[in-house]
């Protein structure tokens, strides 16, 4: 199995905004950003032989629509739900709420949201279902949190170290699955 984890392109939000499951639009550079992803991906895959699955977020759907006429939407690929923090800047979140979460984002939920372990769990369960269906070539168009969670699971990195994985907008990470093992082929190709 060939797996490509593709992060959506740059978004149109105020600097420092917490926008996990907020359905924000793309930056005004979206056409150039999408073309860059398409050109990079075209070097590695034959689009007609790939199965594309996207987060339902507008920012992911707009990218996948430019990559393939045929794709599936999967709610399991949504970004982390930041609950009451959605749309606020990190500076607007009271330190009494933010500080404990920053110290243990793996286990602590933002008010009305989910923790990072829950994001990883839903995305890993989804990927395991896909692997069982013997899909040969798969591209997931999703978010940094989901990609980090999947990568931590697949390459056996503690979830608390997920932010060591740098993920630019429009980045492409390739893994292969063979004989029950995942191998990272390249990460953050942009």
C-alpha positions in Angstrom: 0.0 0.0 0.0 1.2 3.5 -0.8 -0.2 6.2 1.5 0.1 9.9 0.9 -0.9 12.3 3.7 -1.6 15.7 2.3 -2.2 18.8 4.3 -4.6 21.4 3.0 -3.1 24.6 1.6 -2.9 28.0 3.4 -6.0 29.3 5.0 -7.6 32.7 5.3 -7.7 33.3 9.1 -6.4 36.0 11.4 -2.8 35.3 12.7 -2.7 33.1 15.7 -6.3 31.9 15.3 -7.5 28.6 16.7 -9.6 27.1 13.8 -9.6 23.3 14.2 -13.1 22.4 13.1 -14.1 25.9 12.0 -14.8 25.7 8.3 -12.5 28.5 7.2 -11.7 29.4 3.6 -8.4 29.2 1.8 -5.9 32.1 1.5 -6.0 34.2 -1.7 -2.9 32.3 -2.9 -5.0 29.1 -3.1 -4.8 28.6 -6.9 -1.0 28.8 -6.9 -0.8 26.6 -3.7 -3.1 24.0 -5.2 -1.1 23.9 -8.4 2.1 23.4 -6.5 0.6 20.4 -4.6 -0.7 19.0 -7.9 2.7 19.3 -9.6 4.6 17.8 -6.7 2.1 14.9 -6.4 2.1 14.3 -10.1 5.8 13.4 -9.9 4.9 10.4 -7.7 1.5 9.1 -8.6 -0.8 8.3 -11.4 -3.9 10.1 -10.4 -6.3 7.6 -12.1 -4.9 4.8 -10.0 -5.4 6.5 -6.6 -8.2 6.5 -4.2 -8.7 10.0 -2.7 -10.3 10.6 0.7 -10.8 14.0 2.2 -11.8 15.7 5.4 -15.2 17.3 4.9 -13.6 20.7 5.7 -14.0 23.2 2.8 -10.2 23.8 2.9 -9.6 20.1 2.2 -12.4 19.6 -0.3 -11.2 22.5 -2.5 -7.8 20.8 -2.8 -9.1 17.3 -3.5 -11.5 18.6 -6.1 -8.5 19.9 -8.0 -6.7 16.6 -7.6 -9.3 14.1 -8.6 -12.9 14.1 -10.0 -13.6 11.1 -7.8 -13.1 11.2 -4.0 -14.8 10.2 -0.7 -15.4 12.4 2.3 -14.6 11.0 5.8 -15.6 12.9 9.0 -12.8 10.9 10.8 -10.3 13.1 9.0 -11.6 16.4 10.5 -9.1 18.4 12.5 -9.2 18.5 16.3 -12.3 20.0 17.7 -11.2 22.9 19.9 -14.7 23.5 21.3 -15.2 26.9 22.9 -11.8 28.0 21.6 -12.7 27.8 18.0 -12.2 31.1 16.2 -10.4 32.7 19.1 -6.7 33.6 18.9 -4.4 31.7 21.3 -3.9 35.0 23.2 -7.7 35.4 23.8 -7.9 32.1 25.6 -7.7 32.5 29.4 -4.4 31.2 30.8 -6.3 29.2 33.4 -7.8 27.2 30.5 -4.9 27.2 28.1 -1.9 26.4 30.4 -3.1 23.0 31.6 -4.0 22.0 28.0 -0.5 23.2 26.7 1.1 21.1 29.4 -0.9 17.9 28.4 -2.7 18.4 25.0 -2.6 14.6 24.6 -5.1 14.0 27.4 -6.8 17.3 28.3 -9.7 18.6 26.2 -10.4 22.3 25.5 -13.9 23.2 26.9 -16.4 21.4 24.7 -13.7 19.9 22.5 -11.5 16.8 22.1 -8.0 15.9 23.1 -5.2 14.9 20.8 -5.5 11.2 21.8 -9.1 11.2 20.6 -8.1 12.8 17.3 -5.4 10.1 16.8 -7.7 7.3 17.8 -10.5 8.2 15.3 -8.0 8.7 12.5 -6.0 5.5 13.2 -9.2 3.4 13.4 -10.3 4.9 10.0 -6.9 4.1 8.4 -7.0 0.5 9.8 -10.3 0.0 8.1 -8.9 1.2 4.8 -5.8 -1.1 5.1 -8.1 -4.1 5.7 -10.0 -3.2 2.5 -6.7 -3.7 0.5 -6.6 -0.3 -1.0 -3.3 -0.2 -3.0 -2.9 3.6 -3.5 -4.4 6.1 -1.1 -4.2 9.8 -0.6 -5.7 11.4 2.5 -6.4 15.2 2.2 -6.6 16.3 5.8 -5.2 18.5 8.6 -1.9 18.9 10.5 -3.4 17.4 13.7 -4.7 14.3 12.0 -1.4 13.8 10.0 0.7 14.2 13.2 -1.5 11.7 15.0 -1.3 9.2 12.2 2.4 9.6 11.8 3.0 9.2 15.6 1.1 5.9 15.5 2.7 4.6 12.2 6.3 5.4 13.1 6.0 4.8 16.8 6.6 8.3 18.0 5.0 9.3 21.4 2.0 11.5 20.8 3.5 14.1 23.2 6.3 14.6 20.6 3.9 15.2 17.7 4.9 18.8 17.2 8.4 17.7 16.4 6.9 16.8 13.0 6.9 20.0 11.0 4.0 20.2 8.6 3.7 23.0 6.1 0.5 23.9 4.3 0.3 21.7 1.2 2.9 19.3 2.5 3.0 15.7 1.3 4.1 12.8 3.4 4.5 9.3 1.8 4.5 6.0 3.6 4.4 2.4 2.4 2.8 -0.6 4.1 4.3 -4.0 3.3 4.5 -7.2 5.3 2.7 -5.6 8.2 5.1 -2.7 8.6 4.9 1.0 7.8 7.9 2.8 6.3 8.2 6.5 6.0 9.5 7.3 2.5 9.4 11.1 2.6 8.0 13.7 4.9 6.9 17.3 4.4 7.6 17.5 0.7 6.6 21.0 -0.4 
